[in-house]
Amino acid sequence: MLNDNIKKLRTALNMSQVELAHRLGVSKQSVSNWENDNIQPSVDMLVKIARCLNTSTDYLLGLSSEKTIDASGLTDTQIAHIIQIIDDIKKGSP
């Protein structure tokens, strides 16, 4: 599940394995190995992956189905706008 979640989130962000590797300070081969379930990232690296992919470690590990959005640094008004956009998308509005 971890391997699938890393790949799913990375591709949803239109991020290549090379770009994710660069952001994490690892080789592309490491990312490929995680996504192919050949090796598991360390606990420290798991936290870095979660931060880079804007999610929680629980989501990556399949312990939670909740997805998160990092809104740190945004004003309350900006956050309210984002919430409205999300609500509109859920309702099927353009």
C-alpha positions in Angstrom: 0.0 0.0 0.0 2.8 2.4 0.8 4.3 2.0 -2.6 1.0 2.6 -4.4 0.3 5.7 -2.3 3.7 7.3 -2.9 3.3 6.8 -6.7 -0.4 7.9 -6.7 0.4 11.1 -4.9 3.5 11.8 -6.8 1.8 11.4 -10.2 -1.2 13.5 -9.0 1.2 16.3 -8.3 2.7 15.8 -11.8 6.0 15.1 -10.2 8.6 12.8 -11.8 10.6 10.3 -9.8 13.6 12.4 -10.5 11.9 15.5 -9.1 10.7 13.7 -5.9 14.2 12.3 -5.4 15.8 15.7 -5.8 13.4 17.3 -3.3 14.1 14.5 -0.8 17.9 14.4 -1.4 17.9 10.8 -2.5 18.5 9.0 -5.8 15.8 8.3 -8.4 16.6 4.6 -7.8 15.4 5.0 -4.2 12.1 6.4 -5.3 11.7 3.7 -7.9 12.5 1.0 -5.3 9.9 2.4 -2.9 7.3 2.5 -5.6 8.1 -1.0 -6.8 7.9 -2.2 -3.2 11.5 -3.5 -3.4 12.6 -1.6 -0.2 10.8 0.6 2.4 11.9 4.1 3.3 13.2 4.7 6.8 10.9 6.3 9.3 12.7 9.6 9.0 12.4 9.4 5.2 8.7 8.5 5.4 8.1 11.7 7.3 10.0 13.7 4.6 8.0 11.9 1.8 4.7 12.8 3.6 5.7 16.4 3.9 6.9 16.6 0.3 3.6 15.0 -1.0 1.4 17.2 1.3 -0.1 14.3 3.2 0.2 12.4 6.5 2.3 9.3 7.3 -0.9 7.6 8.3 -2.3 8.2 4.8 0.9 6.9 3.1 0.8 3.8 5.3 -2.9 3.1 4.6 -3.9 3.7 8.2 -6.1 6.7 7.3 -8.1 7.5 4.2 -8.2 11.2 5.0 -6.2 13.4 2.7 -4.8 16.7 3.9 -3.8 20.0 2.4 -1.0 22.1 3.9 -2.6 25.5 4.4 0.2 26.8 6.7 1.1 30.4 5.9 -2.3 31.2 4.4 -4.7 33.7 5.9 -8.1 32.7 7.3 -9.7 34.3 4.2 -7.5 32.3 1.8 -8.3 29.1 3.7 -12.1 29.9 3.5 -11.8 30.4 -0.3 -10.1 27.0 -0.6 -12.7 25.4 1.5 -15.4 26.9 -0.8 -13.6 25.6 -3.9 -13.5 22.1 -2.4 -17.1 22.2 -1.5 -18.0 23.4 -5.1 -16.0 20.6 -6.6 -17.7 18.0 -4.3 -21.1 19.3 -5.4 -20.1 19.1 -9.1 -20.0 22.8 -9.7 -17.4 24.2 -12.2 
